[in-house]
Amino acid sequence: MELAAAESWMREAIEEARKAGGEGEVPVGALVLLNGKVIGRGRNCPICSHDPSAHAEIVALRQAAHNAGNYRLPGTVLVVTVEPCVMCVGAMVHARVEEVVYGACDPKGGAVDSHFHLADDGALNHRIRVTGGVLAEECGALMKEFFAARRRQGAP
C-alpha cells in the first residue's frame, strides 16, 4: 500500500482507537480493507465485552468475514494502530490477510517485527506482507497518554 493511502486509512483507525480509549479500553483501532473499501472495523473491547479475544484486529476481522460471507479474506489489508500480538497475527494467517499496516511498535508483545516475526514465519502456511511505522508517533502517543492517565488514577 502506498504511504499516502496508508496514512489516510491509519487516521481512520486512529479514530477507532480514540473511541476505545474513551470507553476505558486500551486505545487500539483497526480496519480491514478490500479493494480500497472498509469491510470491517474494530476497536479494543475486551473489558466491556468480557472477551479476552476482543482485540481491535479480531473485531475487525470478524466483521469483515461476516460482510464477505467467508472466513477467508484473501486480498485484504488490515490497518491497525499498534503492532499486532500473537493471537491477532494467528487470526490474520488463518484468514489469509494479504498485508498488515501498523502504526506504533509493541516491544513487549509485537508479533510481526518487535518481538516475534510471525507474519513471514516459514513454519506457517501463509505469509503476510508487513508495513510498519505508519503515523507511529501519533499512534504511540495515544498509548502513552492512556497508560499515563491510568497510572495517575492508580490503576494496575
SEBA-72369 format. One record per atom (N, C-alpha, C): residue in three letters; atom name; x, y, z. Coordinates in steps of 0.05 Angstrom, whole numbers. Example, Ala and Ser with C-alpha at 12.3 -4.5 7.8 and 13.67 -1.06 7.14 Angstrom:
# SEBA-72369
+------+------+--------+--------+--------+
: rest : atom :      X :      Y :      Z :
+------+------+--------+--------+--------+
:  Ala :    N :    264 :   -114 :    156 :
:  Ala :   CA :    246 :    -90 :    156 :
:  Ala :    C :    264 :    -66 :    156 :
:  Ser :    N :    257 :    -45 :    142 :
:  Ser :   CA :    273 :    -21 :    143 :
:  Ser :    C :    258 :      1 :    157 :
+------+------+--------+--------+--------+
***
This chain:
# SEBA-72369
+------+------+--------+--------+--------+
: rest : atom :      X :      Y :      Z :
+------+------+--------+--------+--------+
:  Met :    N :     17 :    -23 :      0 :
:  Met :   CA :      0 :      0 :      0 :
:  Met :    C :     18 :     25 :      0 :
:  Glu :    N :     11 :     43 :    -17 :
:  Glu :   CA :     27 :     68 :    -18 :
:  Glu :    C :     24 :     84 :      8 :
:  Leu :    N :     44 :    100 :     15 :
:  Leu :   CA :     45 :    114 :     40 :
:  Leu :    C :     22 :    133 :     44 :
:  Ala :    N :     15 :    149 :     24 :
:  Ala :   CA :     -7 :    168 :     27 :
:  Ala :    C :    -33 :    154 :     34 :
:  Ala :    N :    -39 :    132 :     21 :
:  Ala :   CA :    -63 :    116 :     27 :
:  Ala :    C :    -61 :    104 :     54 :
:  Ala :    N :    -38 :     93 :     61 :
:  Ala :   CA :    -35 :     81 :     88 :
:  Ala :    C :    -39 :    102 :    110 :
:  Glu :    N :    -29 :    126 :    106 :
:  Glu :   CA :    -33 :    147 :    126 :
:  Glu :    C :    -63 :    154 :    128 :
:  Ser :    N :    -76 :    156 :    106 :
:  Ser :   CA :   -104 :    163 :    106 :
:  Ser :    C :   -121 :    142 :    121 :
:  Trp :    N :   -116 :    117 :    115 :
:  Trp :   CA :   -130 :     95 :    129 :
:  Trp :    C :   -123 :     94 :    158 :
:  Met :    N :    -97 :     99 :    164 :
:  Met :   CA :    -88 :     99 :    192 :
:  Met :    C :   -103 :    120 :    208 :
:  Arg :    N :   -108 :    143 :    197 :
:  Arg :   CA :   -122 :    164 :    211 :
:  Arg :    C :   -150 :    154 :    218 :
:  Glu :    N :   -163 :    139 :    201 :
:  Glu :   CA :   -189 :    128 :    207 :
:  Glu :    C :   -187 :    107 :    229 :
:  Ala :    N :   -166 :     91 :    229 :
:  Ala :   CA :   -161 :     71 :    250 :
:  Ala :    C :   -156 :     86 :    277 :
:  Ile :    N :   -143 :    108 :    276 :
:  Ile :   CA :   -137 :    124 :    300 :
:  Ile :    C :   -164 :    133 :    312 :
:  Glu :    N :   -183 :    140 :    296 :
:  Glu :   CA :   -209 :    148 :    306 :
:  Glu :    C :   -222 :    125 :    322 :
:  Glu :    N :   -219 :    101 :    311 :
:  Glu :   CA :   -230 :     78 :    326 :
:  Glu :    C :   -215 :     74 :    352 :
:  Ala :    N :   -189 :     78 :    352 :
:  Ala :   CA :   -173 :     76 :    376 :
:  Ala :    C :   -182 :     97 :    397 :
:  Arg :    N :   -187 :    121 :    388 :
:  Arg :   CA :   -196 :    142 :    407 :
:  Arg :    C :   -223 :    134 :    419 :
:  Lys :    N :   -240 :    122 :    404 :
:  Lys :   CA :   -266 :    112 :    415 :
:  Lys :    C :   -261 :     91 :    436 :
:  Ala :    N :   -243 :     73 :    431 :
:  Ala :   CA :   -236 :     52 :    450 :
:  Ala :    C :   -226 :     65 :    476 :
:  Gly :    N :   -208 :     84 :    474 :
:  Gly :   CA :   -197 :     97 :    497 :
:  Gly :    C :   -218 :    111 :    513 :
:  Gly :    N :   -237 :    124 :    499 :
:  Gly :   CA :   -259 :    138 :    512 :
:  Gly :    C :   -278 :    119 :    527 :
:  Glu :    N :   -277 :     93 :    519 :
:  Glu :   CA :   -293 :     73 :    532 :
:  Glu :    C :   -278 :     58 :    554 :
:  Gly :    N :   -254 :     68 :    560 :
:  Gly :   CA :   -237 :     56 :    581 :
:  Gly :    C :   -221 :     32 :    572 :
:  Glu :    N :   -221 :     27 :    546 :
:  Glu :   CA :   -206 :      5 :    535 :
:  Glu :    C :   -179 :     15 :    525 :
:  Val :    N :   -159 :     -3 :    523 :
:  Val :   CA :   -133 :      5 :    511 :
:  Val :    C :   -139 :     16 :    483 :
:  Pro :    N :   -129 :     39 :    476 :
:  Pro :   CA :   -136 :     52 :    451 :
:  Pro :    C :   -122 :     41 :    426 :
:  Val :    N :   -134 :     20 :    416 :
:  Val :   CA :   -125 :      7 :    391 :
:  Val :    C :   -149 :      6 :    372 :
:  Gly :    N :   -144 :     14 :    347 :
:  Gly :   CA :   -165 :     13 :    327 :
:  Gly :    C :   -155 :     -1 :    302 :
:  Ala :    N :   -174 :    -14 :    287 :
:  Ala :   CA :   -166 :    -29 :    264 :
:  Ala :    C :   -187 :    -27 :    242 :
:  Leu :    N :   -179 :    -30 :    217 :
:  Leu :   CA :   -196 :    -32 :    194 :
:  Leu :    C :   -187 :    -55 :    177 :
:  Val :    N :   -206 :    -68 :    163 :
:  Val :   CA :   -200 :    -87 :    143 :
:  Val :    C :   -210 :    -76 :    117 :
:  Leu :    N :   -191 :    -75 :     97 :
:  Leu :   CA :   -197 :    -63 :     71 :
:  Leu :    C :   -197 :    -84 :     50 :
:  Leu :    N :   -215 :    -82 :     31 :
:  Leu :   CA :   -215 :    -99 :      7 :
:  Leu :    C :   -221 :    -81 :    -17 :
:  Asn :    N :   -203 :    -80 :    -36 :
:  Asn :   CA :   -206 :    -64 :    -60 :
:  Asn :    C :   -211 :    -34 :    -52 :
:  Gly :    N :   -196 :    -25 :    -32 :
:  Gly :   CA :   -198 :      3 :    -25 :
:  Gly :    C :   -223 :     11 :     -9 :
:  Lys :    N :   -238 :     -8 :      1 :
:  Lys :   CA :   -262 :     -2 :     16 :
:  Lys :    C :   -261 :    -17 :     43 :
:  Val :    N :   -272 :     -4 :     64 :
:  Val :   CA :   -273 :    -16 :     90 :
:  Val :    C :   -294 :    -37 :     90 :
:  Ile :    N :   -286 :    -62 :     97 :
:  Ile :   CA :   -306 :    -84 :    100 :
:  Ile :    C :   -308 :    -93 :    129 :
:  Gly :    N :   -290 :    -82 :    146 :
:  Gly :   CA :   -291 :    -89 :    174 :
:  Gly :    C :   -277 :    -67 :    190 :
:  Arg :    N :   -287 :    -61 :    213 :
:  Arg :   CA :   -274 :    -42 :    231 :
:  Arg :    C :   -277 :    -52 :    260 :
:  Gly :    N :   -257 :    -45 :    276 :
:  Gly :   CA :   -258 :    -54 :    303 :
:  Gly :    C :   -242 :    -36 :    321 :
:  Arg :    N :   -247 :    -38 :    347 :
:  Arg :   CA :   -231 :    -25 :    367 :
:  Arg :    C :   -230 :    -44 :    391 :
:  Asn :    N :   -210 :    -41 :    407 :
:  Asn :   CA :   -207 :    -58 :    430 :
:  Asn :    C :   -232 :    -57 :    447 :
:  Cys :    N :   -242 :    -80 :    456 :
:  Cys :   CA :   -265 :    -81 :    474 :
:  Cys :    C :   -266 :   -106 :    491 :
:  Pro :    N :   -243 :   -116 :    500 :
:  Pro :   CA :   -243 :   -140 :    517 :
:  Pro :    C :   -256 :   -135 :    544 :
:  Ile :    N :   -253 :   -110 :    555 :
:  Ile :   CA :   -263 :   -104 :    581 :
:  Ile :    C :   -293 :   -103 :    581 :
:  Cys :    N :   -304 :    -87 :    563 :
:  Cys :   CA :   -333 :    -83 :    562 :
:  Cys :    C :   -348 :   -108 :    552 :
:  Ser :    N :   -335 :   -124 :    535 :
:  Ser :   CA :   -348 :   -147 :    524 :
:  Ser :    C :   -342 :   -173 :    540 :
:  His :    N :   -325 :   -170 :    560 :
:  His :   CA :   -317 :   -194 :    576 :
:  His :    C :   -306 :   -216 :    558 :
:  Asp :    N :   -290 :   -207 :    539 :
:  Asp :   CA :   -279 :   -226 :    519 :
:  Asp :    C :   -250 :   -221 :    514 :
:  Pro :    N :   -232 :   -238 :    524 :
:  Pro :   CA :   -203 :   -233 :    521 :
:  Pro :    C :   -194 :   -233 :    492 :
:  Ser :    N :   -210 :   -243 :    474 :
:  Ser :   CA :   -202 :   -243 :    446 :
:  Ser :    C :   -211 :   -218 :    431 :
:  Ala :    N :   -225 :   -200 :    444 :
:  Ala :   CA :   -237 :   -177 :    431 :
:  Ala :    C :   -217 :   -154 :    426 :
:  His :    N :   -194 :   -161 :    414 :
:  His :   CA :   -175 :   -141 :    405 :
:  His :    C :   -186 :   -128 :    380 :
:  Ala :    N :   -177 :   -104 :    375 :
:  Ala :   CA :   -187 :    -89 :    352 :
:  Ala :    C :   -185 :   -105 :    326 :
:  Glu :    N :   -163 :   -119 :    322 :
:  Glu :   CA :   -159 :   -134 :    297 :
:  Glu :    C :   -179 :   -156 :    295 :
:  Ile :    N :   -184 :   -170 :    317 :
:  Ile :   CA :   -203 :   -193 :    317 :
:  Ile :    C :   -231 :   -183 :    311 :
:  Val :    N :   -239 :   -161 :    324 :
:  Val :   CA :   -265 :   -149 :    320 :
:  Val :    C :   -268 :   -142 :    290 :
:  Ala :    N :   -248 :   -129 :    279 :
:  Ala :   CA :   -249 :   -121 :    251 :
:  Ala :    C :   -250 :   -145 :    232 :
:  Leu :    N :   -234 :   -165 :    238 :
:  Leu :   CA :   -234 :   -190 :    222 :
:  Leu :    C :   -261 :   -204 :    223 :
:  Arg :    N :   -273 :   -205 :    246 :
:  Arg :   CA :   -300 :   -218 :    249 :
:  Arg :    C :   -320 :   -203 :    231 :
:  Gln :    N :   -320 :   -176 :    233 :
:  Gln :   CA :   -339 :   -161 :    217 :
:  Gln :    C :   -333 :   -164 :    187 :
:  Ala :    N :   -308 :   -164 :    179 :
:  Ala :   CA :   -301 :   -167 :    151 :
:  Ala :    C :   -309 :   -195 :    141 :
:  Ala :    N :   -305 :   -215 :    156 :
:  Ala :   CA :   -312 :   -243 :    148 :
:  Ala :    C :   -343 :   -245 :    145 :
:  His :    N :   -357 :   -233 :    164 :
:  His :   CA :   -386 :   -233 :    162 :
:  His :    C :   -395 :   -218 :    137 :
:  Asn :    N :   -384 :   -195 :    132 :
:  Asn :   CA :   -392 :   -179 :    108 :
:  Asn :    C :   -384 :   -193 :     82 :
:  Ala :    N :   -361 :   -207 :     82 :
:  Ala :   CA :   -352 :   -221 :     58 :
:  Ala :    C :   -366 :   -248 :     55 :
:  Gly :    N :   -379 :   -257 :     76 :
:  Gly :   CA :   -392 :   -284 :     75 :
:  Gly :    C :   -372 :   -306 :     73 :
:  Asn :    N :   -348 :   -302 :     85 :
:  Asn :   CA :   -327 :   -322 :     83 :
:  Asn :    C :   -306 :   -317 :    105 :
:  Tyr :    N :   -297 :   -337 :    118 :
:  Tyr :   CA :   -276 :   -333 :    138 :
:  Tyr :    C :   -249 :   -328 :    126 :
:  Arg :    N :   -246 :   -334 :    101 :
:  Arg :   CA :   -221 :   -328 :     86 :
:  Arg :    C :   -224 :   -300 :     74 :
:  Leu :    N :   -203 :   -284 :     77 :
:  Leu :   CA :   -204 :   -257 :     68 :
:  Leu :    C :   -180 :   -251 :     50 :
:  Pro :    N :   -176 :   -266 :     28 :
:  Pro :   CA :   -154 :   -260 :     10 :
:  Pro :    C :   -156 :   -233 :     -2 :
:  Gly :    N :   -133 :   -221 :     -6 :
:  Gly :   CA :   -132 :   -194 :    -19 :
:  Gly :    C :   -138 :   -171 :      0 :
:  Thr :    N :   -141 :   -177 :     25 :
:  Thr :   CA :   -148 :   -156 :     45 :
:  Thr :    C :   -122 :   -144 :     57 :
:  Val :    N :   -126 :   -120 :     67 :
:  Val :   CA :   -105 :   -106 :     82 :
:  Val :    C :   -117 :    -99 :    109 :
:  Leu :    N :   -103 :   -106 :    130 :
:  Leu :   CA :   -112 :    -98 :    157 :
:  Leu :    C :    -94 :    -75 :    166 :
:  Val :    N :   -107 :    -53 :    174 :
:  Val :   CA :    -94 :    -29 :    183 :
:  Val :    C :    -99 :    -27 :    213 :
:  Val :    N :    -78 :    -25 :    230 :
:  Val :   CA :    -82 :    -25 :    259 :
:  Val :    C :    -62 :     -5 :    271 :
:  Thr :    N :    -71 :      8 :    292 :
:  Thr :   CA :    -54 :     29 :    304 :
:  Thr :    C :    -30 :     19 :    319 :
:  Val :    N :    -31 :     -6 :    328 :
:  Val :   CA :     -8 :    -17 :    344 :
:  Val :    C :     -1 :    -44 :    332 :
:  Glu :    N :     24 :    -51 :    332 :
:  Glu :   CA :     34 :    -76 :    321 :
:  Glu :    C :     18 :    -99 :    334 :
:  Pro :    N :      8 :   -117 :    317 :
:  Pro :   CA :     -9 :   -139 :    327 :
:  Pro :    C :      6 :   -159 :    345 :
:  Cys :    N :     -9 :   -171 :    363 :
:  Cys :   CA :      1 :   -192 :    381 :
:  Cys :    C :      0 :   -219 :    368 :
:  Val :    N :      9 :   -240 :    382 :
:  Val :   CA :     10 :   -267 :    371 :
:  Val :    C :    -18 :   -277 :    364 :
:  Met :    N :    -38 :   -272 :    381 :
:  Met :   CA :    -65 :   -281 :    375 :
:  Met :    C :    -76 :   -268 :    350 :
:  Cys :    N :    -71 :   -242 :    347 :
:  Cys :   CA :    -82 :   -228 :    324 :
:  Cys :    C :    -68 :   -236 :    298 :
:  Val :    N :    -42 :   -240 :    299 :
:  Val :   CA :    -28 :   -250 :    275 :
:  Val :    C :    -37 :   -278 :    268 :
:  Gly :    N :    -42 :   -294 :    288 :
:  Gly :   CA :    -53 :   -321 :    282 :
:  Gly :    C :    -79 :   -319 :    267 :
:  Ala :    N :    -97 :   -302 :    276 :
:  Ala :   CA :   -123 :   -298 :    263 :
:  Ala :    C :   -119 :   -288 :    235 :
:  Met :    N :   -100 :   -270 :    231 :
:  Met :   CA :    -95 :   -259 :    204 :
:  Met :    C :    -84 :   -281 :    185 :
:  Val :    N :    -67 :   -298 :    196 :
:  Val :   CA :    -56 :   -320 :    180 :
:  Val :    C :    -79 :   -339 :    171 :
:  His :    N :    -97 :   -346 :    190 :
:  His :   CA :   -119 :   -364 :    184 :
:  His :    C :   -138 :   -351 :    164 :
:  Ala :    N :   -142 :   -325 :    166 :
:  Ala :   CA :   -160 :   -310 :    148 :
:  Ala :    C :   -147 :   -305 :    120 :
:  Arg :    N :   -121 :   -309 :    118 :
:  Arg :   CA :   -106 :   -304 :     93 :
:  Arg :    C :   -105 :   -275 :     86 :
:  Val :    N :   -102 :   -258 :    106 :
:  Val :   CA :    -98 :   -229 :    101 :
:  Val :    C :    -73 :   -225 :     85 :
:  Glu :    N :    -74 :   -208 :     66 :
:  Glu :   CA :    -51 :   -204 :     48 :
:  Glu :    C :    -30 :   -186 :     60 :
:  Glu :    N :    -39 :   -164 :     74 :
:  Glu :   CA :    -20 :   -145 :     84 :
:  Glu :    C :    -30 :   -134 :    110 :
:  Val :    N :    -11 :   -128 :    129 :
:  Val :   CA :    -18 :   -114 :    153 :
:  Val :    C :     -2 :    -88 :    153 :
:  Val :    N :    -16 :    -66 :    159 :
:  Val :   CA :     -3 :    -40 :    161 :
:  Val :    C :     -8 :    -31 :    190 :
:  Tyr :    N :     14 :    -26 :    205 :
:  Tyr :   CA :     11 :    -18 :    233 :
:  Tyr :    C :     25 :      8 :    239 :
:  Gly :    N :     16 :     21 :    260 :
:  Gly :   CA :     28 :     46 :    269 :
:  Gly :    C :     51 :     43 :    288 :
:  Ala :    N :     45 :     42 :    314 :
:  Ala :   CA :     66 :     40 :    334 :
:  Ala :    C :     75 :     12 :    339 :
:  Cys :    N :    101 :      9 :    344 :
:  Cys :   CA :    112 :    -17 :    351 :
:  Cys :    C :    103 :    -25 :    379 :
:  Asp :    N :    103 :    -51 :    385 :
:  Asp :   CA :     97 :    -61 :    412 :
:  Asp :    C :    121 :    -78 :    420 :
:  Pro :    N :    141 :    -66 :    433 :
:  Pro :   CA :    165 :    -81 :    440 :
:  Pro :    C :    160 :   -104 :    460 :
:  Lys :    N :    138 :   -104 :    475 :
:  Lys :   CA :    133 :   -125 :    494 :
:  Lys :    C :    118 :   -149 :    481 :
:  Gly :    N :    100 :   -143 :    462 :
:  Gly :   CA :     84 :   -165 :    452 :
:  Gly :    C :     80 :   -165 :    422 :
:  Gly :    N :     95 :   -148 :    408 :
:  Gly :   CA :     92 :   -146 :    379 :
:  Gly :    C :    100 :   -171 :    365 :
:  Ala :    N :     83 :   -181 :    347 :
:  Ala :   CA :     88 :   -207 :    336 :
:  Ala :    C :     94 :   -207 :    306 :
:  Val :    N :     99 :   -182 :    295 :
:  Val :   CA :    107 :   -182 :    266 :
:  Val :    C :    135 :   -170 :    263 :
:  Asp :    N :    144 :   -153 :    281 :
:  Asp :   CA :    170 :   -141 :    278 :
:  Asp :    C :    185 :   -139 :    305 :
:  Ser :    N :    172 :   -130 :    326 :
:  Ser :   CA :    187 :   -123 :    350 :
:  Ser :    C :    197 :   -147 :    366 :
:  His :    N :    180 :   -166 :    371 :
:  His :   CA :    188 :   -189 :    388 :
:  His :    C :    188 :   -215 :    373 :
:  Phe :    N :    167 :   -220 :    358 :
:  Phe :   CA :    165 :   -244 :    341 :
:  Phe :    C :    163 :   -234 :    312 :
:  His :    N :    166 :   -253 :    294 :
:  His :   CA :    164 :   -247 :    265 :
:  His :    C :    145 :   -267 :    252 :
:  Leu :    N :    121 :   -269 :    262 :
:  Leu :   CA :    103 :   -290 :    253 :
:  Leu :    C :     91 :   -285 :    226 :
:  Ala :    N :     89 :   -260 :    217 :
:  Ala :   CA :     76 :   -255 :    191 :
:  Ala :    C :     91 :   -267 :    168 :
:  Asp :    N :    117 :   -272 :    171 :
:  Asp :   CA :    132 :   -284 :    149 :
:  Asp :    C :    147 :   -309 :    159 :
:  Asp :    N :    137 :   -322 :    180 :
:  Asp :   CA :    149 :   -346 :    190 :
:  Asp :    C :    145 :   -369 :    171 :
:  Gly :    N :    167 :   -382 :    163 :
:  Gly :   CA :    166 :   -404 :    144 :
:  Gly :    C :    152 :   -428 :    154 :
:  Ala :    N :    148 :   -430 :    180 :
:  Ala :   CA :    134 :   -454 :    192 :
:  Ala :    C :    104 :   -452 :    188 :
:  Leu :    N :     94 :   -428 :    182 :
:  Leu :   CA :     65 :   -424 :    178 :
:  Leu :    C :     58 :   -427 :    149 :
:  Asn :    N :     32 :   -432 :    144 :
:  Asn :   CA :     23 :   -438 :    116 :
:  Asn :    C :     15 :   -413 :    101 :
:  His :    N :     19 :   -390 :    111 :
:  His :   CA :     12 :   -365 :     97 :
:  His :    C :     31 :   -343 :    106 :
:  Arg :    N :     38 :   -326 :     88 :
:  Arg :   CA :     56 :   -303 :     95 :
:  Arg :    C :     39 :   -277 :     91 :
:  Ile :    N :     45 :   -258 :    108 :
:  Ile :   CA :     31 :   -232 :    107 :
:  Ile :    C :     52 :   -210 :    102 :
:  Arg :    N :     48 :   -193 :     83 :
:  Arg :   CA :     65 :   -171 :     78 :
:  Arg :    C :     61 :   -151 :    101 :
:  Val :    N :     83 :   -139 :    110 :
:  Val :   CA :     82 :   -121 :    134 :
:  Val :    C :     92 :    -93 :    126 :
:  Thr :    N :     77 :    -73 :    134 :
:  Thr :   CA :     86 :    -45 :    132 :
:  Thr :    C :     82 :    -33 :    159 :
:  Gly :    N :    104 :    -26 :    172 :
:  Gly :   CA :    102 :    -15 :    199 :
:  Gly :    C :    110 :     14 :    201 :
:  Gly :    N :    103 :     26 :    223 :
:  Gly :   CA :    112 :     53 :    229 :
:  Gly :    C :     95 :     75 :    216 :
:  Val :    N :     72 :     69 :    206 :
:  Val :   CA :     55 :     89 :    193 :
:  Val :    C :     41 :    106 :    215 :
:  Leu :    N :     48 :    132 :    215 :
:  Leu :   CA :     38 :    151 :    236 :
:  Leu :    C :     45 :    140 :    264 :
:  Ala :    N :     69 :    129 :    266 :
:  Ala :   CA :     77 :    115 :    291 :
:  Ala :    C :     76 :    134 :    315 :
:  Glu :    N :     85 :    159 :    312 :
:  Glu :   CA :     86 :    177 :    335 :
:  Glu :    C :     58 :    183 :    345 :
:  Glu :    N :     39 :    188 :    327 :
:  Glu :   CA :     12 :    193 :    335 :
:  Glu :    C :     -1 :    169 :    348 :
:  Cys :    N :      3 :    145 :    337 :
:  Cys :   CA :     -8 :    121 :    348 :
:  Cys :    C :      4 :    115 :    375 :
:  Gly :    N :     31 :    118 :    377 :
:  Gly :   CA :     44 :    113 :    402 :
:  Gly :    C :     36 :    133 :    424 :
:  Ala :    N :     31 :    158 :    416 :
:  Ala :   CA :     23 :    178 :    436 :
:  Ala :    C :     -4 :    171 :    448 :
:  Leu :    N :    -22 :    159 :    433 :
:  Leu :   CA :    -48 :    150 :    444 :
:  Leu :    C :    -43 :    130 :    466 :
:  Met :    N :    -26 :    111 :    462 :
:  Met :   CA :    -20 :     91 :    482 :
:  Met :    C :     -6 :    103 :    507 :
:  Lys :    N :     13 :    120 :    502 :
:  Lys :   CA :     28 :    132 :    524 :
:  Lys :    C :      9 :    149 :    541 :
:  Glu :    N :     -8 :    165 :    529 :
:  Glu :   CA :    -27 :    181 :    544 :
:  Glu :    C :    -46 :    164 :    559 :
:  Phe :    N :    -56 :    143 :    548 :
:  Phe :   CA :    -75 :    125 :    561 :
:  Phe :    C :    -63 :    113 :    586 :
:  Phe :    N :    -39 :    102 :    583 :
:  Phe :   CA :    -27 :     89 :    606 :
:  Phe :    C :    -17 :    108 :    627 :
:  Ala :    N :     -8 :    132 :    619 :
:  Ala :   CA :     -1 :    153 :    638 :
:  Ala :    C :    -25 :    161 :    655 :
:  Ala :    N :    -48 :    164 :    642 :
:  Ala :   CA :    -72 :    171 :    656 :
:  Ala :    C :    -80 :    149 :    676 :
:  Arg :    N :    -77 :    124 :    668 :
:  Arg :   CA :    -83 :    101 :    686 :
:  Arg :    C :    -65 :    101 :    710 :
:  Arg :    N :    -39 :    107 :    706 :
:  Arg :   CA :    -21 :    108 :    728 :
:  Arg :    C :    -28 :    130 :    747 :
:  Arg :    N :    -36 :    153 :    736 :
:  Arg :   CA :    -44 :    176 :    754 :
:  Arg :    C :    -69 :    169 :    770 :
:  Gln :    N :    -86 :    152 :    759 :
:  Gln :   CA :   -110 :    144 :    773 :
:  Gln :    C :   -105 :    120 :    792 :
:  Gly :    N :    -81 :    110 :    791 :
:  Gly :   CA :    -74 :     87 :    808 :
:  Gly :    C :    -84 :     61 :    799 :
:  Ala :    N :    -90 :     59 :    773 :
:  Ala :   CA :   -100 :     33 :    762 :
:  Ala :    C :    -76 :     14 :    759 :
:  Pro :    N :    -81 :    -12 :    761 :
:  Pro :   CA :    -59 :    -31 :    758 :
:  Pro :    C :    -48 :    -33 :    730 :
+------+------+--------+--------+--------+
***
